[in-house]
Amino acid sequence: MVKVSILFILFLTVFTTVVSAQVKIRLFANQSPESAVFSVREGVYEINLFNGEILRVFKDEPVIITRYYGKLAIKKRNTEGFICDSLIISGKTGNDSFSLMMNVKSHTKQYYSGDLQCFPDLGTLVFINISNVEKYISGVVMAEGGTGQNLEYFKTQAIIARTYMYKYFDKHLNDRYNVCDNTHCQVFNGLSSDSLLNKAAMETRGLVILDKDSTLIIAAFHSNCGGETSSSDDVWLLGQPYLKSVADPYCLASKNAIWQKNFRANDWISYLRKSGYNGKVEDPSIFNFLQESRLVDYKAGSFTMPLRTMRSQLNLRSTFFSVYAIGDSIVLKGRGYGHGVGLCQEGAMEMATKGFNYKQIIDFYYFGVLISDINNAVVIKNK
């Protein structure tokens, strides 16, 4: 028994707690910037020069950063330019923020706090923002959840965003940063300007969602479930016990609760034929399909097809739809927006409006979970 236990510890798993007060975010990750203009918004910044000197940067002193023959060319107003391999611009007051405008002519300017790192890579410039975790979280909530909502909804979304960040903290470790700023990780467009949203992030500081084994959950969410969330078993190859289907009455009056898409009957038949349908087409009612509760497959006679495949191929808002043959048309009447797994954002917004707190909202959408400080989380890694 002792030998088995030792082998289990040595070869199967190692337990560690992941905690960091800072996060490295790759900015404009889905673009290929050739240049940028850095400007101080608050505080004072310093650039370490290649000869050991320090270049201080204040407000109204823009710094132009461009790619130059595999290196960086740096030029601050009224100073001599220089060339270097990489660059770190560090805030010095503890309350420093800056703007960054990509590809000068595009005028895409966004605001960030903390430090900025830059280096050339594969024909583009890589910009990495080294930010305080909670300021990053509030920025994610602003981008992913919008503004003008109830405080308890913002708290809910902040805890979800923080859970995701820590769970995938090493996602881009080999690329020298933690997360990117687009949908590959979490959308982040810089600092939040919403004081209520910022308050939500700070009042839930460090809180994450854990499963029964104290590991960080997959904190899935979507826009609107159409009245019933999806079980992760029906959407992903590997299901999770805390991501089960739940009836949700709170989102039914929201803007994304229902949708409709029409097809010509001949186009619908052509699509099904290409997908393997070889049944009769004389009576269009064969294509009728009723989905009162979430199903996995579309059925027409003996023909079946995964609903998630149809959603992807036909660019549908969700897999939660029914099909009706009406005259020369095939009408899809759908419910919800998104994959349907986990938290329904519009349902959560309505729950917060009705007086539910963030704990009750999270417990409603995620089964058997615990809201706890990140210091209590356990990360299990296979050796």
Secondary structure as GFF3:
##gff-version 3
##sequence-region A 1 383
A	DSSP	alpha_helix	2	7	.	.	.	ID=ss1
A	DSSP	pi_helix	8	12	.	.	.	ID=ss2
A	DSSP	beta_strand	13	16	.	.	.	ID=ss3
A	DSSP	beta_strand	22	27	.	.	.	ID=ss4
A	DSSP	beta_strand	35	42	.	.	.	ID=ss5
A	DSSP	beta_strand	45	48	.	.	.	ID=ss6
A	DSSP	beta_strand	54	57	.	.	.	ID=ss7
A	DSSP	beta_strand	63	68	.	.	.	ID=ss8
A	DSSP	beta_strand	71	76	.	.	.	ID=ss9
A	DSSP	beta_strand	82	84	.	.	.	ID=ss10
A	DSSP	beta_strand	87	91	.	.	.	ID=ss11
A	DSSP	beta_strand	97	102	.	.	.	ID=ss12
A	DSSP	three_ten_helix	104	106	.	.	.	ID=ss13
A	DSSP	beta_strand	108	113	.	.	.	ID=ss14
A	DSSP	beta_strand	115	121	.	.	.	ID=ss15
A	DSSP	beta_strand	124	132	.	.	.	ID=ss16
A	DSSP	alpha_helix	133	145	.	.	.	ID=ss17
A	DSSP	alpha_helix	151	167	.	.	.	ID=ss18
A	DSSP	three_ten_helix	173	175	.	.	.	ID=ss19
A	DSSP	beta_strand	179	180	.	.	.	ID=ss20
A	DSSP	alpha_helix	195	203	.	.	.	ID=ss21
A	DSSP	beta_strand	207	210	.	.	.	ID=ss22
A	DSSP	beta_strand	221	222	.	.	.	ID=ss23
A	DSSP	alpha_helix	232	235	.	.	.	ID=ss24
A	DSSP	beta_strand	258	264	.	.	.	ID=ss25
A	DSSP	alpha_helix	265	274	.	.	.	ID=ss26
A	DSSP	three_ten_helix	284	287	.	.	.	ID=ss27
A	DSSP	beta_strand	297	300	.	.	.	ID=ss28
A	DSSP	beta_strand	303	306	.	.	.	ID=ss29
A	DSSP	alpha_helix	307	314	.	.	.	ID=ss30
A	DSSP	beta_strand	321	326	.	.	.	ID=ss31
A	DSSP	beta_strand	329	335	.	.	.	ID=ss32
A	DSSP	beta_strand	343	344	.	.	.	ID=ss33
A	DSSP	alpha_helix	345	353	.	.	.	ID=ss34
A	DSSP	alpha_helix	358	365	.	.	.	ID=ss35
A	DSSP	beta_strand	370	373	.	.	.	ID=ss36
A	DSSP	three_ten_helix	374	376	.	.	.	ID=ss37
A	DSSP	beta_strand	379	382	.	.	.	ID=ss38
###
